[in-house]
């Protein structure tokens, strides 16, 4: 319940000294407190799964029904030799082959498991995570694993959140929760919160998420397995591992073969006793020979070798196979549940359309607009490009390497705008240095815009003001609109045109931003003018509206074809995402995951009430995460009876529930994605 408390109450609960007004001057825990808490609660790491001794692992691989059948057959060969050594000398070799095949088969599977485990472990140990904490009034860099409850952590753009934190100070901070919730939009973090659901709280940062802009201070409220990430890991770890379809089929086959072999052995033993009632030894030997003859000793080795070859082929495609039989299971799936962000889409916001000087342009170089081909030299487009990279807080991890090798530190929207700008200017770094920033008001949730002033000369003076943000907020601050590089008064006709374009962009599920500028006159704002945020001595209105720009997280290349291949193979593909239902459906339709009309769409097209639409009339459904907990057994049957399914706004526990429900209906489910 920490998200419902104020900073002082949280600090009191965790016995830590904080300074909310000047967080960098907080005292934090002392070293003794930290050591004691670390001893009491353990390190800030997720408990790894219990490790089995290699011998136990090998015995597990050995104790499959098929291997047991081979071992029994081998033992029976030696029993035959014991009964009649003179006539059964060759059978000892056959017995050795049976036993050798069983042990070798188990070794191949064991070796693959050990190799996969070693590779995974090497990934985990590659980068020991560091973080900044305040202890005894000093800012220290420590191992994230030594964090304790009550520690004050400082996080900034580009940092991975090391534990669940209560934020008591934040400056323009946004986090990317996509790895936890699938939500592709960066979430703002503030010291205040109005949400009762902790997953939606704006004053909580979750372990494993990424800070994409700004910085902040937070109190550690959960560590290790107690974090939300740890609880999710616990959900999956607690699940019993089911046998793969291949293992089930092999067990079934072994039982049938064993039954037939035993029956044949008994029948032939009975026939032998009828013909030669006085020769028990010969009859037993004959019955055992018949029984062993049924054992297909080459099959398990063949299956294991084929699976190993498949695993090697997948390794060449950078796919790590943890379990050999998982290769075959993947080929037997009937339903594929896939995340959206970063799996179906690139997780890379891309500029799609630009509206400026009362014309709309397609930013897709390959799909030009019929009437207005995209041209970066058009004054309005040029101005939007300049605003994109000048009015931005995105930074590069380094600037001494070519642009394509740099990592952009910033949220997905800022990153998309920076990439777009770089593609359409000749000297990106040169332009940034040519127009230095002299004043800035960062984006915040109240104003929903960001403002910067740059040394950029024009006919009226030396300074230019740029603003970008939510379209309705930016338009409200404008009195003129750009038309062929001239500012003309904003009219109702312009407003109508704006509304149509905004609706067109938003209907495609794109994110829409507005851009505006103001050429500051030198008589009022000379080059050395000192702007102050507190005094509001900068222009707060009468801007010139430059235009709109839409961005989307585009589908990955080849996704549409892959979905088509799955359908032809008899695999149904459904999307399970934390994103907004409209965005999810829009992407689903672009990649042909959803082709048919949904119930609301049929109601809209036919003009009928939605309640009158029968289940048989539609074959596509979008389910909101809030509905999942209240779905009855019949509702689940209805959902999975549809060929095209999208689950939106889902949490990790919802995703687990969806997979379980699908499995209970007889589906073999494959899951892909990081959300």
C-alpha positions in Angstrom: 0.0 0.0 0.0 3.0 2.3 -0.1 1.7 4.0 -3.3 -1.2 5.4 -1.2 1.1 7.0 1.4 3.1 10.2 1.4 6.9 10.3 1.4 7.2 11.0 5.1 5.0 8.0 6.0 7.0 5.7 3.7 10.3 7.0 5.2 9.0 6.4 8.7 7.9 2.9 7.8 11.4 2.0 6.5 13.3 4.0 9.2 15.2 6.2 6.7 16.0 9.9 6.8 14.9 11.7 3.6 14.7 15.3 2.4 11.8 15.5 -0.1 12.5 19.2 -1.1 16.3 18.5 -1.6 16.6 14.8 -2.2 20.3 14.9 -2.9 20.8 16.1 0.7 18.9 13.1 2.2 20.8 11.1 4.9 19.7 7.7 3.9 20.5 4.5 5.9 23.7 4.2 7.8 26.2 1.4 7.0 25.3 -0.7 10.1 21.5 -0.5 9.3 22.2 -1.6 5.7 24.4 -4.6 6.8 21.9 -5.7 9.3 19.0 -5.5 6.8 21.1 -7.4 4.2 21.7 -10.2 6.7 18.0 -10.3 7.7 16.4 -10.2 4.2 19.1 -11.6 2.0 20.5 -10.1 -1.3 18.4 -8.3 -3.8 18.4 -11.1 -6.4 15.7 -13.4 -7.8 16.1 -16.9 -6.3 17.4 -19.1 -9.0 15.6 -22.4 -9.6 16.8 -25.2 -7.3 19.7 -26.9 -9.0 19.7 -30.7 -9.3 23.0 -32.5 -9.0 24.3 -33.6 -12.5 24.0 -37.3 -11.5 20.3 -36.8 -10.6 19.8 -34.9 -13.9 21.4 -37.8 -15.8 19.3 -40.4 -14.0 16.1 -38.4 -14.9 17.2 -38.5 -18.6 17.9 -42.3 -18.2 14.6 -43.1 -16.5 12.3 -42.6 -19.4 10.0 -45.5 -20.3 11.8 -46.2 -23.6 15.2 -46.3 -21.9 13.7 -48.5 -19.1 12.4 -50.9 -21.8 15.9 -51.0 -23.4 17.6 -51.6 -20.0 15.1 -54.4 -19.2 15.7 -56.0 -22.6 19.5 -55.8 -22.0 19.0 -57.5 -18.5 16.8 -60.2 -20.0 19.6 -61.0 -22.6 22.0 -61.6 -19.7 19.3 -63.7 -17.9 19.1 -65.8 -21.1 22.9 -66.2 -21.0 22.7 -67.3 -17.4 20.0 -69.9 -18.2 21.8 -71.3 -21.2 25.4 -70.0 -21.6 26.3 -72.4 -24.4 23.6 -71.2 -26.8 23.3 -67.6 -25.8 26.9 -66.2 -26.1 25.9 -63.8 -28.9 23.0 -62.4 -26.9 25.5 -60.9 -24.4 26.6 -58.6 -27.2 23.0 -57.7 -28.0 22.4 -57.0 -24.3 25.4 -54.7 -24.2 24.1 -52.9 -27.3 20.7 -52.4 -25.6 22.3 -51.0 -22.4 24.8 -48.9 -24.4 22.0 -47.3 -26.5 20.0 -46.5 -23.4 22.9 -44.9 -21.5 24.2 -43.1 -24.7 20.7 -41.8 -25.5 20.4 -40.4 -21.9 23.9 -38.8 -22.2 23.1 -36.9 -25.4 20.0 -35.4 -23.8 21.9 -34.7 -20.6 24.7 -33.0 -22.5 22.3 -30.7 -24.4 20.6 -29.7 -21.1 23.9 -28.9 -19.4 25.2 -26.9 -22.4 22.0 -24.8 -22.5 22.1 -24.2 -18.8 25.8 -23.1 -19.0 25.0 -20.6 -21.9 22.1 -19.1 -19.9 24.2 -18.7 -16.8 26.9 -17.0 -18.8 24.3 -14.5 -20.1 23.2 -13.7 -16.5 26.8 -13.2 -15.3 27.8 -11.0 -18.2 26.9 -7.7 -16.7 26.8 -7.3 -12.8 24.3 -4.5 -12.3 25.5 -1.4 -10.4 23.3 1.4 -8.9 23.6 4.7 -7.0 22.5 5.0 -3.4 22.6 7.6 -0.6 24.0 6.2 2.6 25.1 8.4 5.5 24.5 11.4 3.3 26.9 10.3 0.6 26.1 9.2 -3.0 27.7 5.8 -3.5 27.9 3.3 -6.4 27.2 -0.2 -5.2 26.2 -3.6 -6.5 22.4 -3.8 -7.0 22.4 -7.1 -5.2 23.4 -5.4 -1.9 20.4 -3.0 -1.9 18.2 -3.3 1.2 14.7 -2.0 2.2 14.8 1.7 3.0 17.8 2.5 0.8 17.5 5.8 -1.2 18.3 5.1 -4.8 19.1 7.7 -7.5 18.1 6.7 -11.0 18.5 8.6 -14.3 17.9 8.2 -18.0 19.3 4.9 -19.3 19.3 3.2 -15.9 17.6 -0.1 -15.2 15.5 0.1 -12.0 17.3 -2.2 -9.5 14.4 -2.9 -7.1 10.8 -1.7 -6.5 11.0 1.9 -5.5 8.7 4.5 -4.0 9.5 7.7 -5.9 9.7 10.8 -3.6 11.4 13.1 -6.1 11.2 13.1 -9.9 12.3 15.4 -12.6 10.7 14.8 -16.0 11.0 11.0 -15.3 9.5 8.4 -17.6 9.9 4.6 -17.4 9.5 1.9 -20.0 7.3 -0.8 -18.5 7.0 -2.9 -21.7 9.1 -5.7 -20.3 6.7 -6.0 -17.3 3.3 -5.0 -18.7 3.7 -4.9 -22.5 2.7 -1.2 -22.4 4.7 0.4 -25.3 4.2 4.0 -24.2 6.6 5.4 -21.6 4.9 6.0 -18.3 5.5 9.2 -16.4 6.7 9.0 -12.8 5.8 11.6 -10.2 6.0 12.0 -6.5 2.2 12.2 -6.4 -0.3 9.4 -7.2 -4.0 9.2 -7.8 -4.3 5.5 -8.8 -5.4 2.8 -6.3 -4.0 0.0 -8.4 -0.3 -0.3 -7.6 0.6 -1.5 -11.1 -0.8 1.9 -12.4 0.6 4.0 -9.6 2.7 7.0 -10.9 4.9 7.0 -7.7 6.2 3.4 -8.0 9.1 2.2 -10.2 9.3 -1.5 -10.7 12.4 -3.7 -10.7 13.7 -4.5 -14.2 12.0 -1.5 -16.0 14.0 1.1 -17.8 14.3 4.8 -17.2 13.9 6.5 -20.6 14.0 10.1 -19.6 14.7 12.4 -16.6 15.9 11.4 -13.2 14.6 10.7 -9.7 15.1 9.5 -6.1 13.2 6.6 -4.6 13.0 4.5 -1.4 13.5 0.7 -1.8 10.2 -0.9 -0.8 10.7 -4.4 -2.1 13.7 -6.4 -3.1 14.5 -9.8 -4.7 11.6 -12.3 -4.9 9.2 -9.8 -3.2 9.3 -7.3 -6.1 6.6 -7.5 -8.7 9.1 -9.0 -11.2 10.0 -11.6 -8.5 6.3 -12.5 -7.9 5.8 -13.0 -11.7 8.9 -15.2 -11.8 7.4 -17.1 -8.8 4.1 -17.6 -10.8 5.9 -19.4 -13.6 8.4 -21.3 -11.4 5.5 -22.7 -9.4 4.0 -24.3 -12.4 4.5 -28.1 -12.8 6.3 -29.0 -16.0 4.0 -31.1 -18.2 5.4 -33.8 -20.4 5.9 -32.8 -24.0 3.6 -34.2 -26.7 6.6 -36.3 -28.0 7.3 -37.8 -24.5 3.5 -38.6 -24.2 3.4 -40.3 -27.6 6.7 -42.3 -26.9 5.3 -43.4 -23.5 2.1 -44.5 -25.2 4.1 -46.3 -27.9 6.3 -48.0 -25.3 3.3 -49.2 -23.3 1.7 -50.7 -26.4 4.9 -52.4 -27.5 5.6 -53.7 -23.9 2.0 -55.0 -23.7 2.3 -56.8 -27.1 5.8 -58.1 -26.2 4.7 -59.5 -22.9 1.6 -61.1 -24.4 3.6 -62.7 -27.2 6.2 -63.9 -24.7 3.4 -65.5 -22.6 1.7 -67.0 -25.7 4.9 -68.5 -27.1 5.9 -69.7 -23.6 2.5 -71.5 -23.4 2.9 -73.0 -26.9 6.4 -74.1 -25.9 5.2 -75.8 -22.7 2.5 -77.5 -24.8 5.0 -78.9 -27.3 8.0 -79.5 -24.9 6.5 -79.7 -21.4 9.8 -81.0 -19.9 12.1 -78.3 -21.2 11.3 -75.3 -19.0 14.7 -73.6 -19.6 14.4 -73.6 -23.4 10.8 -72.3 -23.2 11.8 -69.4 -20.9 14.7 -68.6 -23.2 12.4 -68.7 -26.2 9.8 -66.5 -24.5 12.5 -63.9 -23.6 13.8 -63.9 -27.2 10.3 -63.2 -28.6 9.8 -60.5 -26.0 13.1 -58.8 -26.8 12.5 -59.1 -30.5 9.7 -56.6 -30.2 12.0 -53.9 -28.8 12.8 -51.2 -31.4 16.3 -50.5 -30.0 17.2 -48.0 -32.7 14.2 -45.7 -32.3 15.2 -43.7 -29.2 18.7 -43.1 -30.5 17.2 -42.0 -33.9 14.8 -39.6 -32.2 17.5 -38.1 -30.0 19.9 -37.6 -32.9 17.2 -36.0 -35.0 16.3 -33.6 -32.2 19.9 -32.7 -31.6 20.4 -31.9 -35.3 17.3 -29.7 -35.2 18.7 -27.9 -32.1 22.0 -27.3 -33.9 20.1 -25.8 -36.8 18.2 -23.5 -34.5 21.4 -22.5 -32.7 22.7 -21.3 -36.1 19.7 -19.0 -36.1 20.6 -17.7 -32.6 17.9 -19.8 -30.9 18.9 -21.5 -27.7 17.2 -24.9 -27.1 17.0 -25.6 -23.4 15.1 -28.9 -23.7 15.5 -31.3 -26.7 11.9 -32.4 -26.7 10.9 -28.8 -26.7 12.0 -28.8 -30.4 9.3 -31.3 -31.3 6.7 -29.6 -29.0 7.3 -26.4 -31.0 6.4 -28.2 -34.2 3.2 -29.6 -32.6 1.7 -26.3 -31.3 -1.9 -25.5 -32.2 -2.0 -22.0 -30.8 0.7 -19.3 -30.7 0.3 -16.5 -28.1 2.5 -13.6 -29.1 3.3 -10.3 -27.4 3.0 -7.1 -29.6 5.8 -4.7 -28.6 9.2 -5.8 -29.9 7.8 -9.2 -31.2 5.3 -8.3 -33.9 6.5 -4.7 -34.0 10.0 -3.3 -33.9 9.6 -1.4 -30.6 10.9 1.5 -32.5 8.6 4.5 -33.1 8.6 5.6 -36.7 7.2 8.8 -38.3 4.4 8.0 -40.6 2.5 11.2 -41.7 3.2 14.9 -41.5 0.6 17.7 -41.9 2.0 21.1 -42.5 1.2 24.2 -44.7 -2.3 22.6 -45.0 -1.0 19.6 -46.9 -0.5 16.0 -45.7 2.6 14.1 -46.6 3.4 10.4 -46.2 6.8 9.9 -44.5 7.1 6.4 -45.9 9.8 6.7 -48.6 8.5 3.7 -50.4 4.8 4.7 -50.3 4.6 8.3 -51.4 1.3 10.3 -51.2 -0.2 10.7 -54.6 -0.8 14.5 -54.4 2.0 15.7 -52.2 5.3 13.7 -52.5 7.5 13.9 -49.4 10.2 16.5 -49.7 12.4 17.5 -46.7 13.1 20.9 -48.3 9.4 22.0 -48.0 9.6 24.8 -45.4 7.0 23.3 -43.1 8.6 19.8 -43.2 12.0 21.4 -42.6 10.7 23.2 -39.6 9.1 20.1 -38.1 12.4 18.3 -38.6 14.3 21.1 -36.8 11.7 21.1 -33.9 12.0 17.2 -33.7 15.7 17.2 -32.8 16.1 20.7 -31.2 13.1 20.6 -28.9 14.2 17.2 -27.4 15.8 15.8 -24.2 17.1 12.7 -25.9 20.8 12.1 -25.6 23.4 9.8 -27.1 25.5 7.3 -25.2 28.5 8.6 -27.1 29.1 11.1 -29.9 32.5 10.0 -31.2 31.1 7.3 -33.4 28.8 7.4 -36.5 25.1 8.0 -35.9 24.0 4.4 -36.7 26.4 3.0 -34.0 25.0 5.3 -31.3 22.4 4.3 -28.7 19.8 7.0 -28.2 18.9 7.5 -24.5 15.3 8.7 -24.5 11.7 7.5 -24.8 10.5 5.7 -27.9 8.8 8.8 -29.4 11.8 11.1 -28.9 14.0 8.4 -30.4 11.7 8.0 -33.4 11.8 11.7 -34.1 15.6 11.9 -33.8 16.0 9.0 -36.3 13.6 10.7 -38.7 15.4 14.0 -38.4 18.8 12.4 -39.0 17.5 10.7 -42.2 16.4 14.0 -43.6 19.3 16.4 -42.8 22.8 16.4 -44.2 24.8 17.3 -41.0 22.9 16.4 -37.9 25.7 17.1 -35.4 26.6 20.3 -37.1 23.0 21.6 -36.9 22.7 20.7 -33.2 25.9 22.8 -32.5 24.7 25.6 -34.8 21.5 26.3 -32.9 22.5 26.0 -29.1 19.7 25.7 -26.6 19.4 28.8 -24.3 16.2 27.9 -22.4 14.0 24.8 -21.8 10.8 23.8 -20.2 10.6 19.9 -20.2 7.5 18.0 -21.0 5.2 17.3 -18.0 1.8 15.7 -17.5 0.1 19.0 -16.6 1.0 21.1 -19.6 1.6 18.1 -22.0 4.1 20.1 -24.0 7.9 20.8 -24.1 9.3 24.2 -25.0 12.9 25.2 -26.0 14.4 28.5 -27.1 17.5 28.4 -29.4 20.0 30.8 -30.9 18.6 30.6 -34.4 18.6 33.7 -36.5 15.7 35.0 -38.7 14.6 38.3 -40.1 13.1 39.5 -36.8 16.0 38.6 -34.5 18.4 36.0 -33.1 16.2 33.7 -31.0 13.6 31.1 -32.1 11.1 29.4 -29.7 10.0 25.8 -30.4 7.2 23.8 -28.8 5.9 20.3 -29.3 3.3 18.2 -27.5 -0.3 17.1 -27.3 -2.1 18.5 -30.4 -5.1 20.0 -28.6 -2.8 21.7 -26.0 -0.4 23.2 -28.5 -3.2 24.4 -30.9 -4.8 26.2 -27.9 -1.6 28.3 -27.6 -1.5 29.3 -31.3 -3.1 32.3 -33.0 -1.5 31.8 -36.5 -0.7 28.8 -38.7 2.2 28.2 -41.1 1.4 28.4 -44.8 4.3 28.4 -47.2 6.7 29.7 -44.6 4.4 32.6 -43.7 2.3 32.9 -40.5 -1.4 33.5 -41.4 -4.3 34.0 -38.9 -5.8 30.7 -37.7 -9.4 30.4 -38.9 -12.3 28.0 -38.4 -11.5 26.5 -41.8 -8.0 25.6 -40.6 -9.5 24.2 -37.4 -11.8 21.9 -39.4 -8.9 20.8 -41.6 -6.9 20.1 -38.4 -9.7 18.0 -36.9 -10.0 15.9 -40.1 -6.3 15.2 -40.3 -6.0 14.5 -36.5 -8.9 12.0 -36.7 -7.3 10.3 -39.8 -4.0 9.9 -38.0 -5.5 8.8 -34.7 -7.9 6.3 -36.4 -4.8 4.4 -37.6 -3.7 3.8 -34.0 -0.8 6.3 -34.4 0.6 8.6 -31.8 0.1 12.3 -32.9 2.2 15.3 -31.9 1.8 18.9 -32.7 4.6 21.4 -33.5 4.6 25.2 -33.2 7.2 28.0 -33.3 7.6 31.7 -32.5 10.2 34.0 -34.1 11.3 36.2 -31.2 11.8 39.9 -32.1 15.3 41.2 -31.1 13.9 44.5 -29.7 12.0 42.5 -27.0 14.3 39.4 -26.7 17.9 40.3 -27.5 20.5 37.5 -28.1 21.8 37.7 -24.5 18.3 37.8 -22.9 18.0 35.8 -19.7 14.9 33.6 -19.6 13.6 32.4 -16.2 11.0 29.7 -15.7 9.9 31.1 -12.3 9.3 34.6 -13.7 7.6 33.3 -16.9 9.5 36.0 -18.8 9.1 34.0 -22.1 6.2 34.2 -24.6 3.3 31.9 -23.3 1.0 32.2 -26.4 0.3 33.6 -29.8 2.6 30.9 -31.3 2.5 29.9 -35.0 1.1 26.3 -35.5 3.6 24.5 -37.8 1.8 21.1 -38.1 1.1 17.6 -37.0 3.3 14.5 -37.1 2.1 10.9 -36.4 4.3 8.0 -35.3 3.7 4.3 -34.9 5.6 1.3 -33.8 5.6 -0.5 -37.2 5.3 -4.2 -37.7 8.5 -6.1 -38.2 9.4 -7.2 -41.7 8.2 -10.7 -42.5 5.6 -10.8 -39.6 2.6 -10.9 -42.0 4.2 -13.7 -44.0 5.1 -15.6 -40.8 1.4 -15.4 -39.6 0.3 -16.7 -43.0 2.7 -19.6 -42.7 1.4 -20.4 -39.2 -2.2 -20.4 -40.5 -1.3 -22.7 -43.4 0.3 -25.1 -40.9 -2.9 -25.1 -38.9 -1.6 -22.9 -36.0 -3.9 -20.1 -34.7 -2.0 -16.9 -33.8 -3.4 -14.7 -31.1 -2.0 -11.4 -29.7 -1.6 -10.9 -25.9 -0.4 -7.4 -25.1 -0.4 -4.8 -22.4 -1.1 -2.1 -25.0 -4.3 -0.2 -25.7 -7.1 -2.2 -27.5 -7.3 0.2 -30.4 -3.5 0.2 -31.0 -3.4 -3.6 -30.7 -6.3 -4.1 -33.2 -4.7 -1.6 -35.6 -1.4 -3.5 -35.6 -3.3 -6.8 -35.8 -5.1 -5.7 -38.9 -1.9 -4.5 -40.5 -0.2 -7.9 -40.1 -3.3 -9.9 -41.1 -3.6 -11.4 -37.6 -7.2 -10.0 -37.6 -9.0 -9.9 -40.9 -12.7 -10.4 -39.9 -15.0 -7.8 -38.3 -15.4 -7.7 -34.5 -18.8 -7.5 -32.8 -18.7 -3.7 -32.3 -17.6 -3.2 -35.9 -20.5 -5.3 -37.2 -22.9 -3.3 -35.0 -21.4 0.0 -36.3 -21.6 -1.1 -40.0 -25.2 -2.5 -39.8 -26.5 0.2 -37.4 -27.8 -2.5 -35.1 -27.5 -2.5 -31.3 -24.5 -4.5 -30.2 -26.6 -6.8 -28.0 -28.5 -8.0 -31.1 -25.3 -9.3 -32.8 -25.2 -13.2 -32.4 -22.0 -15.1 -31.7 -22.2 -16.8 -35.1 -22.1 -13.5 -36.9 -18.5 -12.6 -36.0 -15.2 -14.5 -36.0 -12.8 -11.9 -34.4 -12.7 -10.6 -30.8 -10.7 -8.1 -28.8 -10.8 -8.8 -25.1 -9.8 -6.1 -22.6 -7.7 -7.2 -19.6 -10.3 -5.8 -17.2 -12.8 -8.4 -18.5 -10.6 -11.4 -18.0 -11.2 -11.9 -14.2 -14.9 -11.9 -14.7 -15.1 -14.3 -17.7 -17.1 -17.5 -17.0 -16.3 -21.0 -18.4 -18.8 -20.3 -21.3 -17.2 -17.0 -22.0 -13.8 -18.6 -22.3 -15.2 -21.2 -24.7 -16.7 -18.4 -26.8 -13.4 -16.5 -26.9 -11.4 -19.5 -28.0 -14.0 -20.5 -30.5 -13.0 -17.4 -32.6 -10.2 -17.7 -35.1 -8.9 -14.2 -34.6 -8.2 -13.2 -31.0 -6.5 -10.2 -29.4 -6.1 -9.7 -25.6 -5.2 -6.1 -24.7 -4.3 -4.3 -21.5 -3.2 -7.6 -19.9 -1.0 -8.1 -16.9 1.6 -10.9 -16.6 -0.8 -12.9 -14.4 -3.6 -12.5 -17.1 -1.2 -13.9 -19.7 -0.6 -17.0 -17.5 -4.3 -17.4 -17.0 -4.9 -17.2 -20.8 -2.3 -19.9 -21.6 -3.8 -22.2 -18.9 -7.3 -21.7 -20.2 -6.2 -22.5 -23.8 -4.3 -25.7 -22.5 -7.5 -26.8 -20.7 -9.3 -26.7 -24.0 -6.8 -29.1 -25.5 -4.5 -26.6 -27.2 -0.7 -27.0 -27.3 0.3 -23.4 -26.7 3.5 -21.7 -27.8 4.3 -18.3 -26.2 6.7 -15.7 -27.6 7.7 -12.2 -26.5 9.2 -10.4 -23.5 6.0 -8.8 -22.2 
